[in-house]
Amino acid sequence: MSHEAIRIDVCSTAAGAACPDCGSESTRVHSSYLRFPADAPSGGRQVVLRLRVRRFFCPELSCARRTFAEQLSGLTRRHSRWTERLRSTLAAVGLALAGRAGARLAQAFGVSISRSAVLRLLEALPEPDVPAPRVVGVDEYATRKGRVYGTVLVDVETRRPVDLLPDREGSSLAAWLAKRPGIEVVCRDRAPFFAEGATAGAPQATQVADRWHLWHNLGEAAERAVARHRQCLRVLVPDREAKAAEQAPPKEKADSPWRSERFANRVRARHATVHALLEAGHSRRSIGRQLGMTHRTVKSLADAAKAEDLFRGQWQYNRTSVLDEYKPYLDERWDEGCTNAWKLWEEIVPLGYRGSYGRVSAYLRQKRTSPWPVTAQPPAPRVVTRWILSRPETLTDIEQLRLKAVLANCAELDALTGHVRSFAHMLTERQGERLPQWLDAVRQDDLPSLHTLAAGIDRDRDAVIAGLTLPWNSGVVEGHVNRIKMLKRQMFGRAGFALLRKRVLLAP
């Protein structure tokens, strides 16, 4: 910013002015004086306005204001040190960045302002005049995750937020909807409080369950079903495991699943120290101060009944790897006598392997140097669930073969795959009228997790059928929830609900 300022003289030529209190027009001049309002910079240089304005007498005898100064329309306002152009610029900066960051950016283009002044500008902005939507989407957002939640409402047709509510109670949503009788469609997830609020506040509206949440719920139910039949996954590596069990030398049971016993001992010591202090009557906050631990660390140690409950994470032996699904093939080729890591890496790349040569080399080196046989492990239930939920044409050849072997060995998982793919076809083709037949087919198989899902869908059947039939969904609402998370974290949680609402509704 250049130190040389642009100086502009402005003199009013109006014949009179109106009193700001009573509105009476006056032409009697009391005096004149100069004002120096700050204006937005121009060409990298500060702009200095020198305004010669007049002070008038108020002609209304009953008015408490005897004199008043004239204002230049579109340029100044009462008790303001900025022009209207600079005020709108600073308000736009505040909407984008809030107080502290907005003040820093204003300093960059030559305007000195405090973060509190930026926030006062935002508070002075008028409430947005948003027309009542026809199709509204509703979802929750967290101001303090796990404890405090609010509700965001979005016009699905214009993709603009229309309001924020400070809680997620069904009564608050019902009151908001009742004031807008023109709403025809309510898009929501399957949360019961939103269902109750939409039914009470807009009984005339069609409720639409979000398709992504339906698919997500089906995926969770499918993973529970696969985990229930995890023994059936051993069909993928039966000979390898039997051979390893025969040849593996007896070994003592490890005290912990951690590779580093030094790390395990440190966890045990910290766990014992925290529990000893708790028994002595110290609070968790006091323990954190004494031991130099964060609240989360103290909580995890205090909540664990024994130290072994904390032995989980990336240093365990059972880490998953991109090579896992190709290990059975490597084991077979190893038994056939092919021990060249480079050649085996070249063979599995056409099968869909996207990892590095180093992983293959490390696995074969472990087979050479380990005192007991190293073999592949059955795939994790989550991996098999991904195979079931994916489109068959997107799976690699080896994934298709392994999934086919699992389904041939387990009738329940084969039935699960059929139900999942039938639901996927119903969802993508929007054939909601087939939902009752799908629910009946699910109940005929021994799949308890899907039975639980079917019972939940039955309680919200009309909204689910509408979600699988109509083109509306809550995708745009989820996008605004993600944006609210960014705004909330940008403000560090110090600003209240009113400021968050202004930034969400007024930002372009």
Secondary structure, DSSP 8 states (H G I E B T S, - for coil): -EEEEEEEEEE---S-EE-TTT--EE--EEEEEEE--EEEEETTEEEEEEEEEEEEE---TT-S--EEE---TTT--TT-SB-HHHHHHHHHHHHHHHHHHHHHHHHHTT----HHHHHHHHHHS--------SEEEEEEEEEETTTEEEEEEEETTTTEEEEEESS--HHHHHHHHHT-TT--EEEE-S-HHHHHHHHHH-TTSEEEE-HHHHHHHHHHHHHHHHHHTGGGGGGGSHHHHHHHHHH-------S-SBS-HHHHHHHHHHHHHHHHHHHTT--HHHHHHHHT--HHHHHHHHH-SSGGGG--STTBTT---TTGGGHHHHHHHHHTT---HHHHHHHHTTTT--S-HHHHHHHHHHHHH-SS--------HHHHHHHHHS-GGGS-HHHHHHHHHHHHH-HHHHHHHHHHHHHHHHHHTT-GGGHHHHHHHHHTSS-HHHHHHHHHHHHTHHHHHHHTTSS--SHHHHHHHHHHHHHHHHTTT-S-HHHHHHHHHH--
